[in-house]
Amino acid sequence: MATFRFEINKKRPTRNKTFIVWLRITTDGKRKLLKTPIELKSANDFNSKARQDNWIRPSEPNSAKWNNNLAEILENAKDTYKDLKKTGVATSENIASTIKSEEISPSFLQYAKQRTTDILNEGGHRNFKKYNGFCNKLEGYLKSIKKRDLLFAELTSSFLSRFEAYLHSLKNERNPDAKLHPNTIAINLNIFKTIINRAVEVDRLIKPEQNPFLGYKYNREISTTKEKLNEKEIEIIEQLELKEGSLIWHCRNYFLFSFYLAGIRAGDLIQLRWCNVTDDGRLEYRMAKTKKDRSIFLHDKAMTILQLYYKEECKPTDYIFPLLDSNADYAKAVTPEQKATLPTDMIIRLNNVVGAKNALLNKYLNKLAKFANIEKHISMHIARHSFAKIAKDNNVDNNHLKNLLGHSNIKVTETYMGNFETQETDLVMASIFKKKEDPKERAKKLLENMTDEQIEAFLNFSTK
């Protein structure tokens, strides 16, 4: 019969003045100590009389996580004992030797899952989906190599390389005929790195020099071409004759309302209520992505769309657009502060409904593009890109755009605008290498071959 117990040596702290938690294994009166990764700053944080799951007292900030890690270590030791007992060699020495050869180490997979849950409980619902997706992909890879778990001790640059190769083999969920986008792979590796950094810096589960990302390089996110509509295409959409009250008619309204108000994000638009409209003709709300308050002037075109949905019986707390149920349980939380106190399962349900509605809108917006003979992929977010592009064409500088788009810093805006200025440079290049001819004839030919948008861009450039 083997017994297992955690202990510390109060009389022998480490050079860093910490106290290592040891696992003591006893069989037939013989003892063997195994070092765990847990080190305490104070010996008083250890409960020597603890039996299960409460070895580290709450006075240590990491007590909950470290108790979970110790529970995993204990379970692993007991499983090792059972396996060795079948062979008749279950001595304390053999148990310790077997565990040590496997490297006593907490589970990274369980740590990543716990971190994902923590993010959700802390209100990071957008990041929760990304972290949860990473955990699912990691589990998928482990399953492909017939492993159930991943220990911190198994995290090496070689493992990262194999996992990255696995990501490159996965199909794109939105387009099954294609593989994962390089940016999706970069995002998943960024999450992997962030979780490990937290394990090093906050929870001290591994030492800094054991971080596998120290010697590992991977491709960062690449800039992508942002689809956008020009003024003429916006006018075509505005003038389309659609059956009033039809789903595609509603979707056109939502898209244009977002465009008219500097590209309100779909998630925010879907959750707008009449109380967000002020008496002095402004729309005031808190952006879900940045948690910043925003106030926008409601000009005539935006007001016209609002009037299509306003009824005398509308309550201030009712949703403006018929996308969410104003009587749903989650609808009782009106203010950002009230939303933050909703139960986690209710928040997940609300986010799922918002996500489903956004997907439906994007589906019908592509149908709208076909009706308008616009050969571009349109989504709610394209309203944001289109506003930014048209604003830039009208000489709105990046600092003003930053405020209009609600960006946190100017660099985000500059990235947004990065590929919106190519038409001006194209015109300049053409003028440099054009053969010399009569200026009037040259201007006439140039105008004949230019679109309205190019002419506007040229005029803007020539008058700067």
Steps between C-alpha positions, in 0.01 A plus 500: 500500500636842402420833661546844351534830677608855417740681731751786523824539692456815708864491608646488150372773269651541154754766408206715392348465848215283373373165627471209259197272526613136495303182439594232754444141382505223762488123436591231756645764731733638233465863396587694187460874437410648162531871425192676359507828301319683783708741712346708780619841614385428854506170689177609671319467167536121522241296691688197633179342631314521170364178356381596151479808276586760767872456553564866412315746721294788348761745630699406186338675195560195280360252751208378287712432192789350693269271694363379166855438378587304813181297462609407146846403625348286774265329256790428265701347786210275602449386140872421473479296820205298365684426175819391679304292750383277217863412426583447868767773512303783663773622735532865600826514304341359184195725530721807538730387220209443260339834580832680471571343163167642381588831672259598772316790347156660505271482198530785251175396332305528825674828577403640158138391549490658844646823361230499231230463765657779706491734200130429454426560868698826487274626220737444207235343280668588169830348613321198646399384152858532375649320802235229485574450131871464581427236767284306254776504239760393757278211611448408136875481446554293815227262385670467161819380672301282744567710810243603757699766679790739460731568794707816542810280492409393145492857367801537271575694184475167318146451631409854389633426152289184470190679631550783251532246218172345619329842486617542141327172413159602637216610275347845517164483678353775281641354179553120521680504165778713650738456791522716811593859424857588607358765734283240676810287556692802631216588739495146643877502552473843663245359745727200567788737576285725720382208714855373549623850587232520768605161637856636528438853625180475704450141615870400502429149375815488289824694504562777242777301332253212445274714281494317162429823311842644594663320211200469270405735219181494298339723240308793645165622367514634145313804373198414287321691227191659647190484282312830483233674297537835324246782502339387175447148633349638821259708287400192301416316823305802628291514182420129470127431489436238767176374649438691821510275804693223325812361666726636229334844539578492872859390432548793261379733777739351758796524262428861404432602861842365596659678204326831574628494858869438432478121487333389822608141564228240441506373858434852628234582239303183574478592870407870460194613696281808474653633821828529306338778293519835680253790482758718326537256211800292591571129535685417820618149587797307634704304248519132595846452351683789666266565797510872408198731489410647163277792400409555132290770334192355327485675163195492271575171324550316828186658647298389197590138569416532870156638410428179310519306829355740753147439629307688766486193721880462498653501846839662568643157588371330182757404237492739203528236230290179488798272552487421873201420722436791738323257736787249520661439838828660387311813384438599863863613519491839328811688611859375452525465877189280510627287213823440689305340786306254283561129574768351278263260324264789417785709358609207283143460376475871415833496316395190306175668394687816394753290305224306324319821403822650364559188289144524364544867411825427316331222303228733376741786437673281242162448334460877510834538320379271221179702460714813473742332253786571738769234465629531853455301818287718728462458874398728785867575566540621141281797595782601735770456234289689245444795730873521573591483131246762389595727790864474391404582141337814638825609667405408858831461683588193706467679834138586429441151363640352820228675699226422249587130491549479875853361472711478814810649335612656173701192396180298468357769272818516291486123452137535397588763242818332378369378164243771433741743333621292203284681241676831560845343465389313185398829339832661593697208351296515180568872463877454543542245220233629263632608157509874446200627306265793494389555863135548403491184288680308772251617763209414272622144441578453866152610603334270245669196652447593864215401727315763700684381808840541332410848375398599853824358641703686237326829573558454871868431436549794260344751739713401803 
